[in-house]
């Protein structure tokens, strides 16, 4: 029937020209809480002003931190790779757009041949009066072809390409956010390690001074050898923490250089001068967890990949149906003289309507459709899981920020108290009222509390960075699909 009435087939298919087979994508709804559990407590722990998410790193009020983040955003090699992926996706979109349009080409040729007279044709021609063994051939053509997208396979391909391009743009934004956050995190870790190292070195100096006084008393017979041994042991214990901290500091500085696309050691001299641990800014937002779905770039990536997978189902289903194409050629040809190429006698034209149909390949098409549906189901699950992890990231960061701030405040009071206790115990020791062990115990407690307080302040600032990253930074997508 189809073979006997090809025109009827073409007319019936043309009625479907405005349709595209396969599902029309609708962004899935994901249920998330109406508010963040830890947002209130995190905001209460902070005293600074609200932060602009667009350039959140400036809220730490550390010019060197802001400078390094700006450098990383300008020259980080992970971002260079992300930008290259955007270019590739843009090229894929251009190819998908071009597939919907007619394609054309111009061809031409000119030839000159010398005819053999020993072939059957040459013998016949040579028998003719005035036969010239030299012959010329000229041809020029303009051709065009167009695949008619009757069932929307090409349009679905374009939808997938658009979604992939949007995913690559969001991926680049996610990479920028990750680079900014990692750079800030490394810088804060450096300042935290420097602070802890300074505490340890000052404690070493105090222990050396104490040891010197005890040795002096021992040389005069006023202190037993046991006290010298005790002081030397505590000094060795404090000194042993310094190389560990220095190793961590070297690794953090090298990591920062790599983030800035520089060889290790490039920016080390800029960081040798001590600077305090950046203070975590106040983080407040009126957004709900559900709004993360529209603004956090990694979630946009997951959602756009889901849209692309949905469109590819239509691409696979379109293989059920015939594909029609039109091809035309207009040109001119002559075998006499180049001057006659564009005359009416040399003109030529052709037109064709092509049909391609995988009529006996439906088993393979079914498998391709099943595969496409499976990929869509996978992307849907990945999107839902990513949304849950995103809300989890924010809650964890808020909780860490609030608890670390609380810990830091408690430890600060403890450090102040232990500092006074140490001074009092040393004065009592000098007056012979307490033993040396009391002074050494006070030193150990003060060192431990000071180190813990520095770590708490460092972790609070790092938690603030994690919160800014979890909230999606300040990137606002222009995707409505």
C-alpha positions in Angstrom: 0.0 0.0 0.0 2.8 2.4 0.9 4.6 1.6 -2.2 1.6 2.0 -4.5 0.7 5.4 -3.0 3.8 7.3 -2.1 2.0 10.6 -2.5 -0.6 9.7 0.1 2.2 8.8 2.5 3.9 12.2 1.9 0.6 14.1 2.4 -0.2 12.1 5.6 3.3 12.7 7.0 3.0 16.4 6.1 0.1 16.7 8.4 2.4 15.8 11.3 5.0 18.4 10.4 4.2 20.6 13.4 4.5 17.6 15.8 7.6 16.1 17.5 7.4 12.6 18.8 8.5 11.8 22.3 7.7 13.4 25.7 7.6 17.1 26.1 9.9 17.9 29.0 8.5 19.4 32.2 10.9 20.2 35.1 10.1 17.7 37.9 8.9 19.0 41.2 11.1 18.1 44.2 9.8 18.5 47.7 12.2 20.3 50.1 11.6 22.1 53.5 10.3 25.6 53.6 13.3 26.9 55.6 16.8 26.0 56.7 16.9 24.5 60.2 20.3 26.0 61.1 19.9 29.4 59.4 18.6 31.2 62.5 21.3 29.9 64.9 24.1 30.7 62.3 22.9 34.2 61.9 22.6 34.8 65.7 26.2 33.7 66.2 27.5 36.4 63.8 27.8 40.2 64.3 28.8 41.4 60.9 26.6 42.9 58.2 24.6 40.8 55.7 26.7 39.5 52.8 26.3 40.0 49.1 26.4 36.5 47.6 27.7 37.8 44.3 31.2 38.5 45.7 30.8 36.7 49.0 34.6 36.4 49.6 34.8 40.2 50.2 32.7 39.8 53.4 35.7 38.4 55.2 37.3 41.8 54.9 40.7 40.4 54.0 42.2 42.1 51.0 44.7 39.4 50.3 42.0 36.7 50.4 40.0 38.8 47.8 43.0 39.2 45.7 43.8 35.5 45.5 40.2 34.6 44.7 40.2 37.1 41.9 43.5 35.7 40.6 42.1 32.1 40.7 39.0 33.1 38.8 41.1 34.7 36.1 43.8 32.0 35.6 42.8 28.7 37.2 43.3 25.8 34.9 40.1 24.0 36.0 38.2 27.0 34.8 40.1 26.9 31.5 38.8 23.4 31.0 35.3 24.3 31.9 35.4 27.2 29.4 36.6 24.8 26.7 33.7 22.5 27.4 31.3 25.4 26.9 32.9 26.1 23.5 32.4 22.4 22.6 28.8 22.4 23.7 28.2 25.6 21.7 29.6 24.0 18.6 27.3 21.0 19.2 24.3 23.4 19.4 25.4 25.0 16.1 25.5 21.6 14.4 22.0 20.8 15.7 20.7 24.1 14.4 22.4 23.5 11.0 20.8 20.1 10.7 17.3 21.8 10.6 18.3 24.0 7.6 18.9 23.2 4.0 22.5 22.6 3.0 24.0 23.7 -0.3 27.2 23.3 -2.3 28.8 24.6 -5.5 30.9 22.4 -7.6 32.7 22.9 -10.8 35.3 21.1 -12.9 37.2 21.5 -16.1 39.1 18.8 -17.9 41.1 18.1 -21.1 41.6 14.6 -22.5 43.6 13.0 -25.3 41.6 10.2 -27.0 43.2 6.9 -27.8 42.4 5.6 -31.3 43.1 1.9 -30.4 40.0 1.5 -28.4 36.6 0.6 -30.0 35.3 4.1 -29.4 38.6 5.7 -30.6 38.5 3.7 -33.8 34.9 4.8 -34.5 35.7 8.5 -33.8 39.0 8.4 -35.8 37.0 7.3 -38.8 35.1 10.5 -38.8 36.4 13.4 -40.9 38.2 16.1 -39.0 38.4 14.1 -35.7 40.4 15.9 -33.1 41.9 13.6 -30.5 41.9 16.4 -27.9 38.7 17.0 -26.0 37.5 19.5 -23.4 34.9 19.1 -20.6 33.4 22.0 -18.5 30.8 21.8 -15.8 29.4 24.0 -13.0 26.6 23.1 -10.6 24.7 24.5 -7.6 23.2 21.7 -5.4 21.0 21.8 -2.3 19.5 19.2 0.0 17.1 19.4 2.9 15.9 16.7 5.3 12.3 17.3 6.1 11.9 17.0 9.9 8.3 15.7 9.7 8.4 13.8 13.0 10.6 16.1 15.0 13.7 13.9 15.4 16.0 16.8 14.4 14.1 19.2 16.7 14.4 16.8 19.6 18.1 16.6 18.8 18.3 20.4 18.9 16.4 20.4 22.3 19.0 18.0 23.6 21.9 20.2 22.3 20.3 23.3 23.9 20.0 21.5 27.2 23.6 20.3 27.0 24.8 23.8 26.2 22.9 25.2 29.2 24.4 22.4 31.3 27.9 23.3 30.2 27.3 27.0 31.1 26.0 26.0 34.5 28.9 23.7 34.9 31.3 26.5 34.2 29.6 28.6 36.9 29.8 25.6 39.3 33.5 25.4 38.5 34.0 29.1 39.2 32.1 28.7 42.5 34.2 25.7 43.5 37.5 27.4 42.6 36.6 30.6 44.6 35.5 28.5 47.6 38.6 26.2 47.5 40.9 29.2 47.1 39.3 30.9 50.1 39.3 27.7 52.1 43.1 27.1 51.4 43.9 30.7 52.3 42.0 30.5 55.6 43.7 27.2 56.4 47.1 28.9 55.8 46.2 31.7 58.2 45.0 29.1 60.7 48.1 27.1 60.5 50.3 30.2 60.8 48.4 31.2 64.0 48.8 27.8 65.5 52.4 27.7 64.6 52.9 31.1 66.2 51.3 29.8 69.4 53.5 26.8 69.4 56.7 28.8 68.8 55.8 31.3 71.6 55.2 28.3 73.9 58.6 26.9 72.9 60.1 30.3 73.8 58.4 30.3 77.2 59.5 26.7 77.9 63.1 27.6 76.9 63.1 30.5 79.3 61.7 28.4 82.1 64.3 25.7 81.4 67.0 28.3 81.5 65.9 29.5 84.9 65.7 26.0 86.3 69.1 25.2 85.0 70.5 28.3 86.7 68.9 27.3 90.0 70.2 23.7 89.5 73.7 25.0 89.0 73.5 26.8 92.3 72.1 23.8 94.1 68.7 25.4 94.5 66.7 23.0 92.3 66.8 19.2 92.0 67.8 17.5 88.7 64.3 16.1 88.4 62.9 19.5 87.7 65.5 20.0 84.9 64.5 16.7 83.3 60.8 17.6 83.6 61.3 21.0 81.9 63.4 19.5 79.1 60.8 16.8 78.5 58.0 19.4 78.2 60.1 21.5 75.9 60.8 18.6 73.6 57.1 17.8 73.5 56.2 21.3 72.5 59.0 21.5 69.9 57.8 18.3 68.3 54.5 20.0 67.2 56.3 22.6 65.2 57.5 20.4 62.3 54.0 18.9 61.9 52.4 22.4 61.6 55.2 23.6 59.2 54.6 20.5 57.0 50.9 21.3 56.8 51.6 25.0 56.1 54.0 24.1 53.3 51.4 21.8 51.7 48.7 24.5 52.0 50.9 27.1 50.4 51.7 24.8 47.5 48.0 24.0 47.0 47.2 27.7 46.8 49.9 28.2 44.1 48.4 25.4 42.1 44.9 27.0 42.4 46.4 30.2 41.0 48.0 28.2 38.1 51.5 28.9 39.4 54.4 26.7 40.3 54.7 25.8 44.0 56.5 28.6 45.8 55.4 31.5 43.6 53.3 33.3 46.2 55.0 32.0 49.4 56.9 35.2 50.1 53.6 37.1 50.1 52.3 34.9 52.8 55.2 34.9 55.2 54.0 38.0 57.0 51.6 36.9 59.8 47.9 37.8 59.4 45.0 37.0 61.6 42.5 34.3 60.7 39.7 35.9 58.7 36.5 36.4 60.7 33.5 34.5 59.4 30.9 37.0 58.2 27.2 36.9 59.0 25.2 34.7 56.6 21.5 35.4 56.2 19.3 34.6 53.3 15.6 34.9 52.6 15.7 32.0 50.2 14.2 28.7 50.9 15.8 25.3 50.2 13.5 24.9 47.2 15.0 28.0 45.6 18.4 26.2 45.5 17.0 24.3 42.5 16.8 27.4 40.4 20.1 29.0 41.4 22.7 26.5 42.5 24.8 25.7 39.4 25.4 22.1 40.0 21.7 21.5 40.4 21.1 23.3 37.1 23.6 21.0 35.5 21.7 18.0 36.8 18.3 19.4 35.7 19.6 20.3 32.2 21.1 16.9 31.7 17.7 15.4 32.6 16.1 17.7 30.0 18.6 16.5 27.4 17.9 12.8 28.3 14.2 13.5 27.9 14.7 15.0 24.4 16.8 12.0 23.3 13.8 9.7 23.9 12.1 11.7 21.1 15.2 11.3 18.9 15.0 7.5 19.4 11.3 7.3 18.8 11.6 9.3 15.6 13.6 6.4 14.1 10.3 4.5 13.9 9.1 6.8 11.1 10.4 7.4 7.5 12.8 10.2 6.8 12.2 12.3 3.7 14.7 14.5 2.0 14.7 16.8 -1.0 17.7 17.3 -3.3 18.0 19.6 -6.2 20.7 20.5 -8.7 21.0 23.4 -11.2 24.0 23.8 -13.4 25.6 23.8 -16.8 27.9 21.5 -18.7 29.6 21.5 -22.0 32.1 19.3 -23.7 33.1 21.8 -26.4 34.2 25.2 -25.1 34.3 27.0 -21.8 32.5 29.9 -23.5 29.4 27.9 -23.9 29.1 26.7 -20.2 26.4 29.2 -19.2 24.4 29.1 -22.4 20.8 27.8 -22.5 21.9 24.7 -24.4 24.4 23.7 -21.8 22.0 24.1 -18.8 21.0 21.1 -16.7 18.8 20.5 -13.7 17.6 17.6 -11.5 15.3 17.2 -8.5 14.9 14.2 -6.2 12.7 13.2 -3.3 14.5 10.7 -1.1 13.0 8.2 1.4 14.8 6.4 4.2 12.9 4.1 6.5 14.3 1.5 8.9 11.4 -0.7 8.2 12.8 -4.0 9.3 15.0 -2.7 12.1 12.3 -2.0 14.8 13.9 -4.4 17.3 17.0 -2.3 17.4 15.0 0.9 17.5 13.0 -0.5 20.5 16.3 -1.2 22.3 17.5 2.4 21.6 14.2 3.8 23.0 14.5 1.6 26.1 18.1 2.8 26.6 17.0 6.5 26.2 14.3 6.0 28.8 16.7 4.3 31.1 19.1 7.2 30.8 16.3 9.6 31.6 15.3 7.6 34.7 19.0 7.7 35.8 19.2 11.5 35.3 16.0 12.0 37.2 17.3 10.0 40.2 20.6 11.9 40.0 18.8 15.3 40.0 16.6 14.4 43.0 19.6 13.1 44.9 21.7 16.2 44.0 18.8 18.4 45.4 18.8 16.5 48.7 22.6 16.7 49.0 22.5 20.4 48.3 20.0 21.0 51.1 22.2 18.8 53.3 25.3 20.9 52.4 23.6 24.1 53.5 22.4 22.6 56.8 25.8 21.1 57.6 27.5 24.4 56.9 25.1 26.4 59.0 25.4 23.9 61.9 29.2 23.8 61.7 29.4 27.6 61.6 27.2 28.1 64.6 28.8 25.3 66.7 32.4 26.4 65.8 31.6 30.0 66.7 30.2 28.8 70.0 33.2 26.6 70.6 35.6 29.5 69.8 33.8 31.8 72.3 34.1 29.2 75.0 37.7 28.4 74.3 38.5 32.2 74.2 37.3 32.5 77.8 39.2 29.4 78.7 42.4 30.7 77.2 42.1 34.0 79.2 41.5 32.1 82.4 44.4 29.6 81.8 46.7 32.5 81.0 46.0 34.1 84.3 46.4 30.7 86.0 49.7 30.2 84.4 51.0 33.6 85.5 49.8 32.9 89.1 51.3 29.4 89.2 54.7 30.6 88.0 54.7 33.4 90.6 53.8 30.9 93.3 56.6 28.6 92.1 59.1 31.4 92.3 58.0 32.0 95.9 58.3 28.3 96.7 54.6 27.8 97.2 54.0 25.2 94.5 56.1 22.7 92.6 57.4 23.0 89.1 54.9 20.4 88.0 52.1 22.9 88.6 53.7 25.4 86.2 54.3 22.8 83.5 50.7 21.6 83.8 49.5 25.2 83.4 51.7 25.6 80.3 50.4 22.4 78.8 46.8 23.4 79.4 47.3 26.9 78.0 49.0 25.6 74.9 46.2 23.0 74.3 43.4 25.6 74.8 45.1 28.2 72.6 45.7 25.7 69.8 42.1 24.5 70.0 40.7 28.1 70.0 42.7 28.9 66.8 41.4 25.7 65.2 37.8 26.6 66.1 38.2 30.1 64.6 39.7 28.6 61.4 36.9 26.0 61.1 34.3 28.7 61.6 35.6 30.7 58.7 35.9 27.6 56.6 32.3 26.7 57.5 31.2 30.1 56.3 33.0 29.4 52.9 31.2 26.1 52.7 27.8 27.8 53.4 28.4 30.4 50.6 29.3 27.5 48.3 26.3 25.4 49.3 24.0 28.4 48.7 25.3 28.6 45.1 27.3 31.8 45.4 25.8 34.7 43.6 25.2 33.1 40.2 21.7 33.7 38.8 20.9 31.4 35.8 18.8 32.6 32.8 17.3 29.1 32.2 13.5 28.9 32.2 13.2 25.4 30.9 
